[in-house]
Amino acid sequence: MKKKTKSNGEGKQGLVFCVYPEQYEIFDTRINKPICIKKIEGGIEVGSMVYQELDQISFKKKSLLYFQPNNVAILLSISKRFLNEAKSIFESKIDPNKFDHSLDNAKGDRKRYLMEKSKIVCDFIENIQISIVFSYTALEAFCNLSIPDDYEYKTEIKNKGTIEVYDKKAIERWIPLKEKLCKILPEIYQTKKLENQIFWSYYVILEKYRNDIIHQKSIERTEFYKNYFRKDLFNVCQSGEEIIKFFYEQHSEKNKTNPLWPWLINKGKEFPLTTDFKSENFEVVGNLYEGIKK
């Protein structure tokens, strides 16, 4: 099936995955949520379908058809995967409550001992840094995708008495992520202040660690690596997902039509829902077994 756009009648291709939401199978949390489209007549539901958008990559003679991934979910998935790997390394090889790392108590070849410990530390740092960067990047993507095309952000220039107005593109480019999270997203999603939440202090640290990685200074060398061994490090890495969950939980009851939300941030089957069904906006172009009409 193809969903037409208002501008030119063309549109994205999709599959009617099933008829009712309860029939839907969550097969991969990185895939975009489908949209449940209901037809209402006289206050009564007379039709329903669960529509999953498709995309494809064209090669020379053939194409690869697939369900659309969710941008934010992909980034969160990467962050979570490497965080879990870092946790595994810490618990099985580093945890000072389990292991004695003293060189004085090492048995056998001490040079070999140092070599092995260094490899473990490097493996841990690699995984933590990937988790940090992608947790932060997931937040950046979430913020930018959340901003409506017609949204304007106004801010007063101190000591000048003037107001600067930013459109969506200007916000994406010039407004710092922290300001988007604290001032713009709460307005868009109509939520409480983010700064008052417990996990906000972890995000502040996440941003610092991410900047230390991306904008490394020679004077610091490798000193900032030691921060990765603090007790709350794993909470820092998870703060990106916690912030996205915050906006989801605050807003999901008000607007279930937003396809931006990834499966990763909620446990139940909550679908983007619309009752604005018009048959003229859809065209049947084929099926899985007979192919697409030429």
C-alpha positions as CSV (number, residue, x, y, z in Angstrom):
1,M,0.0,0.0,0.0
2,K,1.2,3.5,-0.7
3,K,0.3,6.5,1.5
4,K,-0.1,9.6,-0.7
5,T,1.2,13.1,0.2
6,K,-0.9,16.3,-0.1
7,S,1.6,18.0,-2.4
8,N,2.0,15.7,-5.3
9,G,0.0,12.6,-4.7
10,E,3.1,10.5,-4.4
11,G,4.0,9.0,-1.1
12,K,5.8,6.4,1.0
13,Q,5.2,2.7,0.6
14,G,4.1,0.7,3.5
15,L,2.6,-2.7,4.5
16,V,-0.7,-3.3,6.2
17,F,1.0,-5.4,8.9
18,C,-2.3,-6.5,10.6
19,V,-5.8,-5.3,11.3
20,Y,-5.8,-4.6,15.1
21,P,-2.9,-3.4,17.3
22,E,-3.1,-6.5,19.6
23,Q,-2.2,-8.6,16.6
24,Y,1.1,-6.7,16.1
25,E,4.4,-8.5,16.9
26,I,7.3,-6.4,18.1
27,F,10.0,-8.1,16.2
28,D,12.8,-5.5,16.6
29,T,12.8,-2.5,19.0
30,R,14.9,-0.5,16.5
31,I,12.2,-0.4,13.9
32,N,9.8,2.6,13.6
33,K,6.5,2.0,15.4
34,P,3.6,1.4,12.9
35,I,0.6,3.7,12.8
36,C,-2.8,2.4,13.8
37,I,-5.3,4.0,11.5
38,K,-8.9,3.8,12.5
39,K,-12.0,4.8,10.5
40,I,-14.7,6.3,12.7
41,E,-18.3,6.9,11.5
42,G,-20.9,8.3,13.8
43,G,-18.6,7.7,16.8
44,I,-18.3,4.0,16.0
45,E,-15.2,2.3,14.7
46,V,-15.9,0.7,11.3
47,G,-12.4,-0.1,10.2
48,S,-8.9,-0.5,11.4
49,M,-5.4,-1.2,10.1
50,V,-1.8,-1.2,11.4
51,Y,0.3,0.4,8.8
52,Q,4.1,-0.1,8.8
53,E,6.2,2.1,6.5
54,L,8.8,0.6,4.2
55,D,11.9,1.9,2.6
56,Q,14.3,0.4,0.1
57,I,17.9,0.6,-1.2
58,S,18.2,0.2,-5.0
59,F,21.1,-1.8,-6.4
60,K,21.9,-2.2,-10.1
61,K,19.3,-4.9,-10.8
62,K,17.6,-5.6,-7.5
63,S,16.5,-3.7,-4.4
64,L,16.5,-4.3,-0.7
65,L,13.1,-3.7,0.9
66,Y,12.9,-3.2,4.7
67,F,10.8,-1.7,7.4
68,Q,12.0,1.8,8.3
69,P,14.4,2.0,11.3
70,N,13.8,4.6,14.1
71,N,16.7,7.1,14.2
72,V,16.5,7.6,18.0
73,A,16.1,3.9,18.6
74,I,19.2,3.0,16.6
75,L,21.3,5.5,18.6
76,L,19.9,4.3,21.9
77,S,20.5,0.7,21.0
78,I,24.1,1.4,20.2
79,S,24.6,3.2,23.5
80,K,22.9,0.5,25.5
81,R,24.7,-2.4,23.7
82,F,28.2,-1.0,24.5
83,L,27.1,0.1,28.0
84,N,26.1,-3.6,28.7
85,E,29.5,-4.7,27.4
86,A,31.3,-2.2,29.6
87,K,29.2,-3.4,32.6
88,S,30.2,-7.0,31.8
89,I,33.9,-6.1,31.7
90,F,33.7,-4.2,34.9
91,E,31.8,-6.9,36.8
92,S,34.0,-9.8,35.5
93,K,37.4,-8.2,35.5
94,I,37.6,-4.8,37.2
95,D,35.2,-4.5,40.2
96,P,37.6,-3.6,43.1
97,N,35.2,-5.3,45.5
98,K,35.9,-8.6,43.8
99,F,39.4,-8.3,42.5
100,D,42.8,-7.4,44.0
101,H,44.6,-5.3,41.3
102,S,47.7,-4.6,43.4
103,L,50.9,-5.3,41.5
104,D,52.6,-6.3,44.7
105,N,50.2,-9.3,45.0
106,A,50.5,-10.3,41.4
107,K,51.6,-13.8,40.7
108,G,53.9,-14.8,37.8
109,D,55.3,-12.4,35.2
110,R,54.4,-8.9,36.4
111,K,55.1,-7.3,33.0
112,R,52.6,-9.7,31.5
113,Y,50.2,-8.9,34.4
114,L,50.4,-5.2,33.5
115,M,49.9,-5.9,29.8
116,E,46.7,-7.9,30.6
117,K,45.3,-5.2,33.0
118,S,46.0,-2.5,30.4
119,K,44.1,-4.4,27.7
120,I,41.1,-4.7,30.1
121,V,41.2,-1.0,30.9
122,C,41.3,-0.1,27.2
123,D,38.4,-2.5,26.4
124,F,36.4,-0.9,29.2
125,I,37.2,2.7,28.0
126,E,36.3,1.9,24.4
127,N,32.9,0.6,25.3
128,I,32.1,3.4,27.8
129,Q,33.1,6.1,25.3
130,I,30.9,4.7,22.6
131,S,28.0,4.5,25.0
132,I,28.5,8.1,26.1
133,V,28.8,9.5,22.6
134,F,25.7,7.7,21.3
135,S,23.6,8.4,24.4
136,Y,24.3,12.1,23.8
137,T,23.7,11.8,20.1
138,A,20.4,10.1,20.7
139,L,19.3,13.2,22.7
140,E,20.5,15.5,19.9
141,A,18.5,13.5,17.3
142,F,15.4,13.4,19.6
143,C,15.5,17.1,20.2
144,N,15.9,18.0,16.5
145,L,13.2,15.6,15.3
146,S,10.8,16.8,18.0
147,I,10.8,20.4,16.8
148,P,7.9,21.1,14.5
149,D,8.7,22.7,11.1
150,D,6.8,25.9,11.9
151,Y,8.2,26.3,15.4
152,E,9.9,29.5,16.5
153,Y,12.1,30.0,19.5
154,K,12.4,33.5,20.9
155,T,15.2,34.6,23.3
156,E,16.1,38.0,24.7
157,I,19.6,39.3,24.3
158,K,20.7,40.5,27.7
159,N,21.8,44.2,28.0
160,K,20.5,44.9,24.5
161,G,16.8,44.8,24.9
162,T,16.3,42.9,21.6
163,I,14.7,39.6,20.8
164,E,16.3,36.9,18.6
165,V,14.0,34.6,16.7
166,Y,15.2,31.1,15.6
167,D,13.3,28.9,13.1
168,K,13.7,25.1,13.2
169,K,17.0,25.1,11.1
170,A,18.5,27.8,13.2
171,I,17.6,26.0,16.4
172,E,19.2,22.8,15.2
173,R,22.4,24.6,14.3
174,W,22.9,27.3,16.9
175,I,21.0,26.5,20.1
176,P,23.0,24.3,22.5
177,L,21.5,20.9,23.4
178,K,21.1,21.8,27.1
179,E,19.0,24.8,26.1
180,K,16.8,22.8,23.8
181,L,16.2,20.2,26.5
182,C,15.4,22.8,29.3
183,K,13.5,25.5,27.4
184,I,12.3,24.3,24.0
185,L,11.2,20.7,24.5
186,P,9.2,21.3,27.7
187,E,7.3,24.0,25.7
188,I,6.7,21.6,22.7
189,Y,5.7,18.7,24.9
190,Q,4.0,20.7,27.7
191,T,6.0,19.1,30.5
192,K,7.4,19.9,33.9
193,K,10.9,21.3,34.3
194,L,13.5,18.8,33.3
195,E,16.1,20.4,35.6
196,N,14.1,19.3,38.6
197,Q,14.4,15.6,37.7
198,I,16.9,13.3,39.5
199,F,18.6,12.2,36.3
200,W,19.4,15.8,35.2
201,S,22.6,15.9,37.2
202,Y,23.7,12.8,35.3
203,Y,23.0,14.4,32.0
204,V,25.2,17.4,32.9
205,I,28.0,14.9,33.5
206,L,27.2,13.1,30.3
207,E,27.6,16.3,28.3
208,K,30.9,17.1,29.9
209,Y,32.2,13.6,29.2
210,R,31.0,13.7,25.6
211,N,32.7,17.0,25.1
212,D,35.9,15.7,26.6
213,I,35.9,12.9,24.0
214,I,35.0,15.0,21.0
215,H,37.1,18.1,21.8
216,Q,40.1,16.5,23.4
217,K,42.9,18.9,24.6
218,S,46.5,17.8,24.7
219,I,47.0,19.3,28.1
220,E,44.5,16.8,29.6
221,R,46.0,13.8,27.8
222,T,44.3,10.7,29.3
223,E,43.5,12.1,32.8
224,F,39.7,12.2,32.0
225,Y,39.6,8.4,31.5
226,K,39.7,8.1,35.3
227,N,36.2,9.6,35.5
228,Y,34.9,6.4,33.9
229,F,35.6,4.4,37.1
230,R,33.3,6.5,39.4
231,K,30.4,4.7,41.0
232,D,27.6,6.5,39.1
233,L,29.2,6.2,35.6
234,F,26.5,3.8,34.4
235,N,23.8,6.2,35.5
236,V,25.5,8.9,33.5
237,C,25.5,6.7,30.3
238,Q,21.8,5.9,30.8
239,S,20.7,9.6,31.3
240,G,20.0,10.0,27.6
241,E,17.4,7.3,27.6
242,E,16.0,8.5,30.9
243,I,15.4,12.0,29.5
244,I,13.6,10.6,26.4
245,K,11.5,8.4,28.7
246,F,10.6,11.6,30.7
247,F,9.2,13.4,27.7
248,Y,7.4,10.2,26.6
249,E,5.8,9.6,29.9
250,Q,4.8,13.2,30.3
251,H,3.3,13.5,26.9
252,S,2.1,10.1,25.6
253,E,-1.4,10.5,27.1
254,K,-1.8,13.9,25.3
255,N,-0.6,12.8,21.9
256,K,-0.4,9.2,20.8
257,T,0.1,10.1,17.1
258,N,3.8,10.9,17.3
259,P,5.8,8.2,15.4
260,L,9.0,9.5,16.8
261,W,8.8,7.5,20.0
262,P,11.0,4.3,19.8
263,W,9.8,1.0,21.3
264,L,12.9,1.1,23.5
265,I,11.5,3.6,25.9
266,N,8.2,2.0,26.8
267,K,7.3,-1.5,27.8
268,G,3.7,-1.7,26.5
269,K,2.3,-1.7,23.0
270,E,1.4,1.9,22.6
271,F,0.9,2.8,19.0
272,P,0.8,6.1,17.2
273,L,-2.9,6.4,16.5
274,T,-4.9,8.4,14.1
275,T,-8.6,8.4,13.2
276,D,-8.2,10.7,10.2
277,F,-8.6,7.9,7.7
278,K,-9.5,8.9,4.1
279,S,-9.4,6.2,1.4
280,E,-8.3,8.7,-1.2
281,N,-5.0,9.1,0.7
282,F,-4.1,5.5,0.1
283,E,-3.5,3.3,-2.9
284,V,-3.1,-0.5,-3.0
285,V,0.0,-1.2,-5.1
286,G,0.4,-4.9,-4.5
287,N,1.1,-7.5,-1.8
288,L,4.0,-9.5,-0.4
289,Y,3.3,-12.6,-2.6
290,E,2.4,-11.1,-6.0
291,G,4.7,-8.2,-5.8
292,I,4.2,-4.5,-6.6
293,K,2.2,-3.3,-9.5
294,K,4.3,-1.9,-12.4
